[in-house]
Amino acid sequence: MRITPCLYILPVASTFAASAFPSIPDLARSVSYGARSAYQHSHSLISSTAQYLGHRKAGGKRVKRQSQTCIVRGSQFPMGSKPNGTTSSGTSTSLAAAAGTSQVANGVSPSPSVASSPPSSATPSSAAPASTNQAGDPAGWNLVQTYSGTSFFDGWDFWDTADPTHGTVSYVSQSDAQTMSLVSASSESAIMRVSTAQPFPSQYQYRPSIRITTQRSFTGGLLVADINHMPEGCGTWPAFWTNGPNWPAGGEIDIIEGVADATHNTASIHTNPGCTIPYDYGASGTPALAGSEGYNCAAEETNDSGCGLTDTTPNNYGTPFNNAGGGVFAMKWDSTGIAVYFWSRSNIPSDITNSEPNPANWPEPIGAWPASQCNPYEYFYNNVAIFDTTLCGDWAGGAWSSVAYGASQSCAQSTGYSTCQSYVAAQGAAFSDAYWEVYSVKLYQQAGMGS
């Protein structure tokens, strides 16, 4: 079902300038969660949502209300940049590029027997030099970029404009984040927090939080994140994801995403029309949308939901993940397609810990989108990686009275607050566990993969 474009007229009394309007990629991904929440897969641990964000679940089929769903037309600006074209960023680290990795004019040159080369529009952007130089390993994956230790934030831009998904959150610059002790980096890990101040600083409209985007983009690769703790609790909407230009033309890959007290992660992709997944997609996750629609990844044909796969194995999201000491998420993007993997802390394979990943030896992924029905270099290119923690917003706010994936009750029931917004504004101490602690993020590429 398509989103109907319509004109959004900014009220005179609005405090937001046109340049603070959300970009279409972020706005559209926020709309997707309304549809996703309404069509959750009927797993025993996943509650059904009776009515959510203009849609309802009735007999397993979508029933749309009479009101139109509109895309806001406003000033747009690139991910991680300010409306005036400047960014608030960390300092890039200048180091040698990894051996065996070459850039090609159109991104990558995959095997034509599996997937064709990327479209001519996939022009590589300038990439930050690799922070680690490692010779090719037996599996052919070369380490080209590492974010870790005290220099973790080098090579990331801090988003400090209005939240595109309508969250009750104020994203802050790197300098402001450091002043408020919302970010820190030690030899062991990097931390990104939500402010617990009550009241929060008066210069911000909402509770401060962090959103960062890599300066380096990539077309094809193996992105591995070792995470000790992810944000949890009512009102939170954390995500670790990648996004390309000209959304959805450049594609979006959600590696970690959920809301509130959820205990199950949903990995998903969002693309232009034409990308689907077969019924035997080869992953343990279950479709987030019911019926045939769960296999269509086209954003505009699924009310921007794309095709998500929900992982119901233990300790993969939220409080259970944190109590188990975290774990490793990996996203593989090559000529065979796109796949997302997860290991709890006690099960991380030695090839990951030794920085010599060999996906051929890994177990079944939690999410897979094979090249047979979705060319990974036609529907995805020049992606950047993103960490963020939104508060409320279109998904966490809209689902406030619904039971999240794997949770036992709704946030309205557990907190006693009727809205997410009132809870976030009044209960700063409740966000003491709303933080990311990341040991490292590593990007590996094979010869011929581009930036």
Secondary structure as UniProt FT lines:
FT   STRAND          4..5
FT   TURN            12..13
FT   HELIX           18..20
FT   HELIX           24..38
FT   TURN            44..45
FT   STRAND          51..52
FT   TURN            53..54
FT   STRAND          55..58
FT   TURN            59..60
FT   STRAND          61..64
FT   STRAND          70..71
FT   TURN            79..80
FT   TURN            83..84
FT   STRAND          88..89
FT   TURN            99..100
FT   TURN            105..106
FT   TURN            112..114
FT   TURN            120..121
FT   TURN            138..139
FT   STRAND          142..148
FT   HELIX           149..151
FT   TURN            152..155
FT   STRAND          156..158
FT   TURN            164..165
FT   STRAND          169..171
FT   HELIX           174..179
FT   TURN            180..181
FT   STRAND          183..185
FT   STRAND          190..193
FT   TURN            202..203
FT   STRAND          207..209
FT   STRAND          211..214
FT   STRAND          218..219
FT   STRAND          221..229
FT   TURN            234..235
FT   STRAND          236..243
FT   TURN            246..250
FT   STRAND          252..257
FT   TURN            260..261
FT   STRAND          265..271
FT   TURN            273..274
FT   TURN            279..280
FT   STRAND          286..287
FT   HELIX           291..295
FT   TURN            299..304
FT   STRAND          307..311
FT   TURN            314..315
FT   HELIX           318..323
FT   TURN            324..325
FT   STRAND          327..334
FT   TURN            335..336
FT   STRAND          337..344
FT   HELIX           345..347
FT   HELIX           350..353
FT   TURN            354..355
FT   HELIX           359..361
FT   STRAND          367..370
FT   TURN            371..373
FT   TURN            376..378
FT   STRAND          383..392
FT   HELIX           393..397
FT   TURN            398..401
FT   TURN            405..406
FT   HELIX           411..415
FT   HELIX           420..426
FT   HELIX           428..431
FT   TURN            432..433
FT   STRAND          435..445
FT   TURN            447..448
//
